[in-house]
Amino acid sequence: MLLLKDLWTGDLPIGGTISIGRGRLKGVEATIVWQDPKTSEHTWTISEENDKLTVSDKDRERLEEFVQKFVEEAP
């Protein structure tokens, strides 16, 4: 999720010619589907409104839990 955010906003350019402005991505819309064998499928839609990323309200807290858990367990 954090990688997607950085690519989306252009904070993480890719490729060998980034010094001249190439390799920067600009997101329009993304759908993340996560299937948990113990529970149901989770789907989030990410889009941009007024230069801010928005996440669909459906199960938004669950997505935030994933990010928080990752940050806590990162070395």
DRENDOLUM-880200 format. One record per residue: x, y, z of N, C-alpha, C, O in turn. Coordinates in steps of 0.2 Angstrom, whole numbers, plus 5000, padded with zeros to 4 digits. Layout:
XYZXYZXYZXYZ ...
END
This chain:
500449945000500050005000500450065000500350114996 501050065004501450125004501850134998501950184996 502050074995502350084988501950114983502150154979 501250084983500850114978500750184979500650224974 500650214985500550284987501150324984501050374981 501750294985502350334983502450334975502650384973 502250284972502250284965501750324962501850364957 501150324965500550364963500650434963500550474959 501050464969501150534970501750554966501950614966 502150514963502750534960503350534965503850564963 503250514971503850524976504350464975504850474978 504150414971504650364970504650354962504350314959 505150394959505150384952505550314950505950294954 505450294944505750234942506050244935505950284931 506650204934506950204928507650244928507850264933 507950244923508650274923508750344921509250374921 508150374919508150444917507750494921507450544919 507750474928507350514932507650584934507250634935 508250594932508550664934508250714929508350774930 507950694923507750744918506950734918506650764913 506650714924505950714924505550654922504950654922 505850604919505550544917505450494922505850494927 504950444922504950394926504450414932504450374937 504150464932503650484937502950464935502750484930 502650434940501950404938501450454941501550484946 500850454939500250494941499650444941499450424936 499450434947498850384948498250424946498150484947 497750374943497050404942496550364946496150394950 496650294946496250254950496550184951496850164946 496450154957496750094958496250054962495850074966 496249984961495749944965496249884968496549854964 496249874974496549824978496049774980495549794983 496249714978495849654981496249614985496749584982 496049594991496449554995495949494997495449505000 496149434996495749374998496049345004496649325004 495649345010495849315016495549245016494949245016 495849185016495549125017495149115023494649075023 495249145028494849145034494249185034493749175038 494249235030493649285030493449295023493649255019 493149355022492949365015493449405011493949425014 493249425005493749465001493649535003493049555004 494149575003494149645004494349684998494849664994 494049734996494149774990494149844992493749874995 494649884990494749954991494849984984495149964980 494550044983494650084977494950154980494750184984 495550164976495950224978495850274972495950254966 495750334973495750384968495950454971496150454977 496050504967496250564969495750614968495450624962 495650654973495150714973495550774976495750774981 495550834972495850894975496550884977496750904983 496950844973497650824975497750794981498250794985 497250754983497250704989497050644987496550634984 497350584990497150524989496550504993496550524999 496050474990495450454994495450374993495550344988 495150344999495050274999494350265000494050295004 494050214996493350204997493250185005493650155008 492650205007492450205014492350135016492450115022 492150085012492050015013492649985016493149975013 492649965022493249935026493849975026494349945026 493850035026494350075026494850065032495450065031 494550055038494950045044495349975043495949975046 495149925040495449865039496149885035496649855036 496049925030496649935026497149975030497749965030 496950025034497350055039497750015044498250025046 497349965046497649915051498249875047498749865050 498149855041498749825037499349875037499949845038 499249935036499849985035500149985042500749985043 499749995047499950005054500349945056500949955059 500149885055500449825057501149815053501649795056 501149835047501749835043502249885046502849865047 502049945048502549995050502849965057503349975059 502349935061502649915068503149855067503549855071 503049815062503449755061504049765057504449725056 504149825054504649845050505349845054505249865060 505849825051506549825055506749895056507249905059 
END
